[in-house]
Amino acid sequence: MRSKYARVSALLAGVAMVAFAPAAWASDAVTLVFQNQFSDSESAEMKLLVEEYQKQNPGIAIQLVRDNDSSYYDKLVTQIIAGKGPDIVRLEPPKVSQYITNGWLAPLDTVVTNENRGDFFANALEAATKDGIVYAVPQDVSTLALFYRTDMFAAAGIDAPPANWDELKKDAAALTGNGQYGIGLFGGWGAYEFYPWLWQSGAEVLSEDGGTAVFNSPDAVRALQLWVDLQKTAMPPGMATATEDDVRGPFSNGKLAMLTSGPYMTAILGGEDLGDVWAVAPLPEDKVAASVLGGMDLAVLENSPHQTEAEAFLSWLMQDDVQARWATTLGFVPVKQSLYGTDPFASDPNLVAFGEIIAASRSRPTIERAGDVDAALGEAVQAAVSGAATPKAALDAAVDKANRAISGK
């Protein structure tokens, strides 16, 4: 039996959604609708966890509603404004901040408490916190690190990954030639891949009060010029619109010496049986060291009639043993920093490295129009790397576009 909230969600969405539910529910069970954009592997694992939770809590029925359509957030807003929608939702951190501002999320003070708050990465809770109250918890955490081919480095006489931009430019050039390239930095994911380099240069995305886009400063132009120069000297053609899929193959095949990626890449490369020809290091720094915090969050909607039950499920999901199982099964890094000192995570140097990088990463903008700022910056990266505009012209145009969005003009 589907709850009225699930029926309204499907009706408002206007597209088919994939729903998972146990074969039989008690007629008096409380039904929690959990709307998400999981991958196939995430969906399969969450289904197992839900079944386990329901066995332990026979009065609760959890319906997983998977909607991977590109209009996921537009439909979710329509549901919320209509006073309906799911009970639990999966959100990008910038969306969490916007939803908090709009009053759409319920506090999770029984999930993240004063006693367990230190178990989580502080920066992973930053976008989900307002006035000291946490409104979402991480479903996964990520960041960008440098993956490099140790065999290609050795063949070029380079004994360590680049620690700064000067070393990066020198190493990337030395690793390029004879059908091989030094590094692949891609713009097909928008601004996400570029944020670390912007921050490393000393530039900021927004003014201190968050009211103005400022990512066209001289340092920001210098960061984008680095990407433009690398495209000309050490990167495969077409990186402006390339995605990770376009660089992973050459990296695995020994045709690309460096790329930036998240912790999930360790599981992907490990499954390709490449041996010990690759390793993970922090991104090379400039004025400062920086990377970007990624991942997804889980939240409870304020208009859910079952907030208590939804919070109880999220509390169970955040338990150490559950999170350890989730991470190891899916090849993720733990969302709780308290797990990094425990096996099997403590024995994997790549996971340990990622834990340190995550702790030092920065959140993307979390203002209400963060999505517009992100889109404008991503367009500037693509324009400059493709050669359609100079870095300064591209960033100037993007800042103007971002500021018009922030001001509502």
N, C-alpha and C positions, 0 to 999 in steps of 0.2 A: 504494500500500500504506500503510495506517495503522499507526502504531506501537502497541505494547501500551499505552503511556501514553495515547494519544488514545482508544483503545477503552475503557479504564477510566474516563477522564474523562467520556466520553459516557454510559457506563453509570451512573456515580454521579450525574451531573447529572440524568438522568431527563427531560430535555427536548431538543428538537432544537437542534443547534448548526450554525452555518454554517461550513464548513471550506473553505479554499482551498489547493490544492496543485498543483504542476506536473503535467502529464499523465503524465510518465514519470520515475521516479527510478531511480538505480542501485541494484541490489539490496543492495550493501554500504554504502550511504550512511548516515551518522549522521542520524537524524531528530530535529529539534527541534520540539516542540509549543509554539506561541506562543498562549496563551489571552488573549483581550482583549474589550473592550467598545467597539470602534471604531464611529464613524459610517460611513455609506456612503462618504463621500468619503475618510475616513481608511483604510478597508479597501481601497479601490481603489488609493490611492497606496502603501500598505504592500505590497500584492500586487506592484506593479511593482518596488519596492525589493527585495523578497525574490527575485523572479526574477533581478534583476541580481546580487544577492549569490550566488545559486546558480550562475550562469554563471561567476563568478569563483572559486567554491569548489565544484567538482563533487562533492566528497565529502560535502557537507552538503545535507540536504533540510529545509526549514522548512515546517511545516504551520500555517497560520493558523486558529485555532479561535475564531470570534466568537460570544460568548454575551451578548446584551444583556438577558437576563432579570433581573428585580429581585432574584432570589435568587443572583446571581452569586457573591457573597462567601460565602454560606452553603455553596454547593456546593463552592467552592474549599477551604474549611476541611475539609469532609468528605473531599475528595480527599487533602489533605495528611495528615490524621490517619490515613487508610488506607494511607499510605506511597506514594501514587501522585501523579498530577497532572501538569500540564504542566511544561515546562522553563523557559519564560519567561512571566511574567505581567504584566499591566497593573493597577496598584493606585493607589488614592487615597493621598496622602501620610500621612493619619492611620492608614490600614491598614498602611502600610509600617512605621511605628513599632511597631505591635502585633505584626506578623509578626517583626520583629527580636527583640523581647522574647521571643517564643515559640520562637526559634531556627529559623524556617522559611525564612530567606533566606540566600543565599550571599554572601560578601564580593565586591565588584566592584573589587578593587584593581588589576586590569589594565585596567579601563575608566576609572575616575577615579584618576589617579596624582598623585604630588606635582608632576609637571611640568605636567599639564593642569588641575589642580583649579581654578586661578584663571580658567580659561575659562568656568566655570559661575557662575551666581548663587549666592553663598554661602548665602543663605536657602533656595534651592531644594534644597540638599543637606542642610539642617539636620535635617529629619525623617527623613532616610535614613541618618544617621550615628550611630554609637555607638562610643565609645572611639576616635574618630579614624578608624574604618573605615566606608566608604561601602557601603551595601547596595542602593541603587537609584539610577537616573539619571532625569532628567526626560524625559518623552515630549512634554509641552508645558508651558508655564508661562503663568500668567494672573494678573491682578489686577483690581481695580475702579478705574475712573477716572470722571470726570464727563464725560458727553457733553452738549453744550448746543447749542441752535439759535441761531446767531449772528444770523439774521434776526429772530427773535422778541425777542432781547435788544436789537437795534438799534431795533426798533419801540417797545420800552418805555423807550428812553432809557438802557439799561444798556450800558456800554462794555467790561465785562470780566466773566468768570465769578466767582462768589463765592469769596473766599479763606478765609472763616471762617463759623462758624454764624450769627452775627448778620447777615452779608451774605446768607447763604443764605435765611434766613427773610424778610428784606426783599425780596430779588429774587423769591423764589417767590411771595410775595403779589402783587407788582406784575405778575407774568406770568400771574396767574390771573384769569379772567373771560371772559364771552362765549363759553362753551363750550371755553375753553382752560384748561390747568392748568400750574402752575409746575414740578412735579417728580413723578416716580413712583418711590417706594421700596417695593419689594414684599417680602412675607413668604412667598411661595409656595415659595421655595427654602430655607426653614428659616433657620438662623442666618447663613448665608454672607454675605448682603447687609448684615447688621447688625454684624458684627465690626468693620469700620473705625470706625464711629461709637462703639462701645463703647470701643475703644482711644483714639480721639481725645479722649474725655472724660477720660482718665486712669485709667479703670477697667481691671481685669484679669479674665480669665476664670477663672484658677486661682491659688491661693496660690503663693508662690515655690517651694515644694517639690513642687508639682503634686499635692498630696494632697487639696486641698479646693477646691470651686467657690466663687468669691467674686464672681460677676457680679451681685450684688444690692446693691452698694455705692451710696452716694448719687450718685456720678458715673455709674454704670451706669443708675440710675433716671432721671437727667437725660437721658442719651442716648436712652433709650426714650421719654421724654416728648417729646423733639424729634420723633420719628417720629409720635407720637400727635397732636401739635399740627399737624404738617404734613398729616396725613390730614384733619384738620378744616378746614384753611384753604387748602391749595394742591395737594392730590393728588386724582386721580380716585377715585371710590368703590371700595371693595372691595380696597384694596391689601394687606390682611392675608393674603389667600390668592392674590393675583395672582402671575403669573410674568412673566418677561421678555417673553414673547410678547404679553402683555396691554398692555405699555407701548411696545413697539417700533413697532407700527403707528401709534398716535397721535403718536409722536415723528416718524416719517417723514412723516406727513400734516400736520405743523405744528400739532398740537393739544396737544402736550406739550413744554415748553421744556427740561426736563432729565431725564436718567435716569442710572443708574450701570450700567456694563457692562464687559466684558472686551475685550481686543484683537481678538478675532474679530469684534466689532461693526463695526470699521473696514472690514473686507472686505464685510460684509453691507450697510452703508450705501453703500459705494462702488459696489456692484453695483446699487443702486437709482437711480443717476444723479440724486442730489439736488443735485449741484454743491457749492458751497462754503458751504452754509447751516448747516453744523455743524462743531464742533471738539471737541477733547479737552483736558481740564485735570485736574490733581490734585483729589482730593476736598477740599472745604473743611475746614479744621481747627478744632479747639477748643483744648484745652490743648496738644495735640501734633498733628502730621500723621501719618496712618496709613492704610494700606490692607491688604487681606487677600491673601495669596498663594494662588493656586489652581493648577490643573493636574493632571497625572497622571504617574505614574512607571512605569518598567519595572524588573523585578527577575528574578533567577534563583532558583529554589527550591533549598533546601539538599538536598532528596532527589532532585534531577535527576542522572541518571547521566552527563550530558553538560555539566557546568558549564563546562569549558574551551571547548567549541565555542559554548556559549550566550554566554559572555563575549566571545568573538571577534566574534560577530555584533553584539552591542551596541556594541563598540568601533568597528566599521565604521559602524554607524548613527549614532554620535556624531561622525563626521568632519564638518569644516566644510562641505564641498561637499554632503554628504548632508543635513545639517541645514538648509542654506540652501535646498535644493530642497524639502524637506518643508514648511518655513515658507512659502515663496513660493507653492507650489502650493495649499496649504490655507488661505492667508490668516492663518496664525499669526504670532506674534512668535517670534524665535529663542529656543531654550532656553539658548543659550550667549551670555553677555554680550559675549564677544569678537567676535561677528558684528555688533554694533550700529554699529561704526565702518566697516563695509564696505557697498558697494552690493549690492542696492537698498535696504537698510534705512536707511542713513545719510541718504538723500535724502528720506525720508518723515517729516515732522515729527510725525505722530501715532505712528508706531512708535518714534521717538526718545523721545517723551514717555512711552510705555509702558515703555520700557527703564528710564528713570529711576524711574518709579513702582514697577516690579517690584523694583528694587534696594532700595527703601525699605519694602517690604511685609513683613508679619509672617505667620508660619505659624499656622495653627489649632492647637488643642491636639493633642498627639501622645502623650498617656498611653494606657494600654491601653484604658480605657473612654471614649476621646475621642468615639466615635460617640454614646454616651449623653448626654454633656455637650452636644454639638452639638444633638442632638434636643430636649433639655430647653430650651435657650436659644431654639431656633426656635419651640417651642410658646409660650414666653412672649411673643415678639415678635408672634405671631399673636393671642394673647389680648388683649394691650394695644391693638394697632392696631385690632382689631375692636370694641373697647369691652367685651369680656367681663370684663375685669379691669383694675384700675389698673396702671400700670407697676410700682409697688413690689410689689403683691400677686402679679402675674404672675411677677416675677423671684424673689421669695421662694419661691414654690412650685416654680419651676424649679430653684433652687439646692438645695432639699431633695431633689428628685428626682435631680438630678445626683450629690449626695453619697451618696445611698443606692446608686446604681449604682457609684460609685467604690469604696465600702466593701464592695460585694458583698452588700448587704442587700436 
